[in-house]
Amino acid sequence: MVLAEKKSVYSYEQIKEKQQPKVKKNRNKKPKKSYKVEKAVLIISLVTIFIFSVLVLTRFLAITEVKYRVNSLQYQIEDLKLEKEKLKIEVEKVSKSRWVEEEAKAKLDMDYPSQNQMIYINIDPTKVAAINNKFKNKNNDDFNQQKLNVFYSFFSNLVDSIRS
C-alpha cells in the first residue's frame, strides 16, 4: 500500500494568520441600544392608566353614594306618606262628634248637664237693639271726629307751610 504524501503550500501570511488568535467579528451584532426613552414612555403610560383608573373608581364611588342617598330618601318618603295617611285617619276620627263625646265622657268624666244645673236668662230683644244702636252711633261719632282731626291737621300744616 502506498501512501500519498500531501504537501501543503501555505504562504507566509497564511501561517501568520493561523498563529494569531482569532478575533471574533460579529457582523450581525449591533451596538447596544439605550432604552431610556422607551422606559420613560412605558412608565408615563402606566402612571396615566393608573390615574385614569383611580378617577373612574372615584366617580363610580360618588355615583354609588348618590344612589344610596336617593334610595334612603325614597324610603323616607314612603314612611312619611304612610304616617300622613295615619294622621289623616286620626284627624277624621277626632273630627267626628261621637268620638269626641265618648272621649270626653271616658277620659274627662264629662256629661251633659242635668235640668237642675241649667240656668235660663230672659233677654228683651228691644233692649238689645237699643244697646246695639248706641254702640253704632258712638262708633260713627268717633269715626267722624277722627276725620275732622285729620282734616284740621292737614290744613293747619298747609297754612303753616304757606306762611313760612
C-alpha positions, 0 to 999 in steps of 0.5 A: 500500500502506498501512501500519498504524501500531501504537501501543503503550500501555505504562504507566509501570511497564511501561517501568520494568520493561523498563529494569531488568535482569532478575533471574533467579528460579529457582523450581525451584532449591533451596538447596544441600544439605550432604552431610556426613552422607551422606559420613560414612555412605558412608565408615563403610560402606566402612571396615566392608566393608573390615574385614569383608573383611580378617577373612574373608581372615584366617580363610580364611588360618588355615583354609588353614594348618590344612589344610596342617598336617593334610595334612603330618601325614597324610603323616607318618603314612603314612611312619611306618606304612610304616617300622613295617611295615619294622621289623616285617619286620626284627624277624621276620627277626632273630627267626628262628634261621637268620638269626641263625646265618648272621649270626653265622657271616658277620659274627662268624666264629662256629661251633659248637664242635668235640668237642675244645673241649667240656668235660663236668662230672659233677654228683651230683644228691644233692649238689645237693639237699643244697646246695639244702636248706641254702640253704632252711633258712638262708633260713627261719632268717633269715626267722624271726629277722627276725620275732622282731626285729620282734616284740621291737621292737614290744613293747619300744616298747609297754612303753616307751610304757606306762611313760612 
